[in-house]
Amino acid sequence: SIVPFVRHVDHTEHDVQVVVTEQGLADLRGLSPSERADLIIENCVHPDFKNQLREYVDEAKKTSKFLHTPHDFETVFSNPRTLLISNSQDLK
């Protein structure tokens, strides 16, 4: 897992240069936040979640196209419990 199990973590995007998971490696040096997201999804995300994350990032880029770091807060905070239940069912 690359996400700490805590409520809040303060670190800048510049603190992370390389991400390594069971799925692969993403060298993030010199990349923008959007490019980082694309590379992490491509190289480090489990195949069961790639499409879901790709759809989210693509939509976030559309809705926040002039922002340095694209987000779609309406989707993120709409109903996380439903998302968790849906994902756990898909993995069975």
GROMACS elastic network, one bead per residue, 0.5 to 0.9 nm:
[ bonds ]
;  ai    aj funct       b0    kb
    1     4     6  0.75500   500
    1    21     6  0.74604   500
    2    19     6  0.79744   500
    2    20     6  0.83423   500
    2    21     6  0.74703   500
    3     6     6  0.85738   500
    4     7     6  0.85332   500
    4     8     6  0.87447   500
    4     9     6  0.79121   500
    5     8     6  0.88420   500
    6     9     6  0.71625   500
   11    14     6  0.80500   500
   11    15     6  0.64826   500
   11    16     6  0.86236   500
   12    15     6  0.55266   500
   12    16     6  0.77618   500
   13    16     6  0.59412   500
   13    17     6  0.83023   500
   13    33     6  0.77027   500
   14    17     6  0.68400   500
   14    29     6  0.82910   500
   16    19     6  0.73370   500
   16    28     6  0.74563   500
   16    29     6  0.82697   500
   17    26     6  0.84669   500
   17    27     6  0.62509   500
   17    28     6  0.50502   500
   17    29     6  0.52047   500
   17    30     6  0.85899   500
   18    25     6  0.71544   500
   18    26     6  0.56494   500
   18    28     6  0.55324   500
   18    29     6  0.72546   500
   19    24     6  0.83214   500
   19    25     6  0.57111   500
   19    26     6  0.51700   500
   19    27     6  0.66438   500
   19    28     6  0.75569   500
   19    40     6  0.75006   500
   19    44     6  0.75170   500
   20    23     6  0.78125   500
   20    24     6  0.58761   500
   20    26     6  0.65082   500
   20    27     6  0.87054   500
   20    43     6  0.88603   500
   20    44     6  0.68115   500
   21    24     6  0.53819   500
   21    25     6  0.64335   500
   21    26     6  0.88727   500
   21    43     6  0.86902   500
   21    44     6  0.56490   500
   21    45     6  0.78297   500
   22    25     6  0.84796   500
   22    44     6  0.73016   500
   22    45     6  0.86416   500
   22    46     6  0.82626   500
   23    43     6  0.66096   500
   23    45     6  0.62775   500
   23    46     6  0.61967   500
   23    47     6  0.85076   500
   24    40     6  0.88524   500
   24    42     6  0.89073   500
   24    43     6  0.51967   500
   24    45     6  0.79938   500
   25    39     6  0.89669   500
   25    40     6  0.78411   500
   25    43     6  0.58464   500
   25    44     6  0.59369   500
   26    36     6  0.81576   500
   26    39     6  0.60878   500
   26    40     6  0.57045   500
   26    41     6  0.89841   500
   26    42     6  0.84791   500
   26    43     6  0.59823   500
   26    44     6  0.67082   500
   27    30     6  0.88928   500
   27    31     6  0.88146   500
   27    36     6  0.85210   500
   27    39     6  0.80883   500
   27    40     6  0.86613   500
   28    31     6  0.56522   500
   28    32     6  0.84430   500
   28    35     6  0.82248   500
   28    36     6  0.57922   500
   28    39     6  0.77042   500
   28    40     6  0.83494   500
   29    32     6  0.89190   500
   29    36     6  0.87305   500
   31    34     6  0.79340   500
   31    35     6  0.56446   500
   31    36     6  0.58648   500
   32    35     6  0.51248   500
   32    36     6  0.60358   500
   32    37     6  0.86378   500
   32    68     6  0.79296   500
   32    69     6  0.82660   500
   33    37     6  0.61917   500
   33    38     6  0.86842   500
   33    68     6  0.70924   500
   33    69     6  0.56601   500
   33    70     6  0.79783   500
   34    37     6  0.51673   500
   34    38     6  0.63235   500
   34    39     6  0.87216   500
   34    57     6  0.81528   500
   34    61     6  0.80048   500
   34    68     6  0.78801   500
   34    69     6  0.65269   500
   34    70     6  0.69921   500
   35    38     6  0.51181   500
   35    39     6  0.61851   500
   35    40     6  0.86023   500
   36    39     6  0.51913   500
   36    40     6  0.60705   500
   36    41     6  0.85195   500
   37    40     6  0.52463   500
   37    41     6  0.61233   500
   37    42     6  0.85048   500
   37    54     6  0.89057   500
   37    57     6  0.75036   500
   38    41     6  0.52955   500
   38    42     6  0.61042   500
   38    43     6  0.86296   500
   38    54     6  0.77077   500
   38    57     6  0.79083   500
   39    42     6  0.50202   500
   39    43     6  0.59471   500
   39    44     6  0.78298   500
   40    43     6  0.53061   500
   40    44     6  0.50972   500
   40    45     6  0.65783   500
   41    44     6  0.57645   500
   41    45     6  0.50552   500
   41    46     6  0.83815   500
   41    49     6  0.87100   500
   41    50     6  0.61115   500
   41    51     6  0.89403   500
   41    53     6  0.70185   500
   41    54     6  0.69775   500
   42    45     6  0.66978   500
   42    50     6  0.74557   500
   42    54     6  0.87607   500
   43    46     6  0.87864   500
   45    48     6  0.82240   500
   45    49     6  0.66514   500
   45    50     6  0.59935   500
   45    53     6  0.86834   500
   46    49     6  0.56849   500
   46    50     6  0.64048   500
   47    50     6  0.51795   500
   47    51     6  0.77533   500
   48    51     6  0.74833   500
   48    52     6  0.82766   500
   48    87     6  0.87275   500
   48    90     6  0.82040   500
   48    91     6  0.77419   500
   49    52     6  0.53951   500
   49    53     6  0.62014   500
   49    54     6  0.85106   500
   49    87     6  0.83984   500
   50    53     6  0.52732   500
   50    54     6  0.58969   500
   50    55     6  0.85039   500
   51    54     6  0.50129   500
   51    55     6  0.60480   500
   51    56     6  0.85510   500
   52    55     6  0.52697   500
   52    56     6  0.63141   500
   52    57     6  0.88080   500
   53    56     6  0.50173   500
   53    57     6  0.61501   500
   53    58     6  0.85031   500
   54    57     6  0.52293   500
   54    58     6  0.60486   500
   54    59     6  0.85259   500
   55    58     6  0.51822   500
   55    59     6  0.61031   500
   55    60     6  0.84877   500
   56    59     6  0.52117   500
   56    60     6  0.60109   500
   56    61     6  0.85702   500
   56    71     6  0.86427   500
   56    72     6  0.76359   500
   56    75     6  0.79916   500
   56    76     6  0.87414   500
   57    61     6  0.60853   500
   57    62     6  0.86619   500
   57    70     6  0.75233   500
   57    71     6  0.76437   500
   57    72     6  0.82664   500
   58    61     6  0.52089   500
   58    62     6  0.64761   500
   58    63     6  0.89290   500
   59    62     6  0.50873   500
   59    63     6  0.62681   500
   59    64     6  0.85496   500
   59    70     6  0.89438   500
   59    71     6  0.85449   500
   59    72     6  0.72566   500
   60    63     6  0.51943   500
   60    64     6  0.58984   500
   60    65     6  0.77386   500
   60    70     6  0.53141   500
   60    73     6  0.85374   500
   60    75     6  0.89648   500
   61    64     6  0.53406   500
   61    65     6  0.50859   500
   61    66     6  0.84655   500
   61    67     6  0.84603   500
   61    69     6  0.85318   500
   61    70     6  0.52965   500
   61    71     6  0.72254   500
   61    72     6  0.82656   500
   62    65     6  0.53129   500
   62    70     6  0.83662   500
   63    66     6  0.87448   500
   63    70     6  0.78220   500
   63    71     6  0.78068   500
   63    72     6  0.68658   500
   64    67     6  0.55299   500
   64    68     6  0.86042   500
   64    69     6  0.81231   500
   64    70     6  0.53512   500
   64    71     6  0.65342   500
   64    72     6  0.74567   500
   65    68     6  0.82162   500
   65    69     6  0.89241   500
   65    70     6  0.68723   500
   66    69     6  0.87728   500
   66    70     6  0.81982   500
   67    70     6  0.58254   500
   67    71     6  0.85205   500
   71    74     6  0.89079   500
   71    75     6  0.89585   500
   71    76     6  0.83663   500
   72    75     6  0.56261   500
   72    76     6  0.63390   500
   72    77     6  0.87991   500
   73    77     6  0.58681   500
   73    78     6  0.79446   500
   74    77     6  0.55796   500
   74    78     6  0.56193   500
   75    78     6  0.51772   500
   75    79     6  0.78883   500
   75    80     6  0.89418   500
   76    79     6  0.75132   500
   76    80     6  0.71010   500
   77    80     6  0.63062   500
   79    82     6  0.56066   500
   79    83     6  0.66988   500
   80    83     6  0.50158   500
   80    84     6  0.62262   500
   80    85     6  0.86879   500
   81    84     6  0.51241   500
   81    85     6  0.62136   500
   81    86     6  0.85060   500
   82    85     6  0.51608   500
   82    86     6  0.59852   500
   82    87     6  0.85295   500
   83    86     6  0.50688   500
   83    87     6  0.61040   500
   83    88     6  0.85759   500
   84    87     6  0.51910   500
   84    88     6  0.61266   500
   84    89     6  0.86173   500
   85    88     6  0.51898   500
   85    89     6  0.62325   500
   85    90     6  0.87126   500
   86    89     6  0.52713   500
   86    90     6  0.63548   500
   86    91     6  0.89367   500
   87    90     6  0.50646   500
   87    91     6  0.64121   500
   88    91     6  0.52857   500
   88    92     6  0.67597   500
   89    92     6  0.55243   500
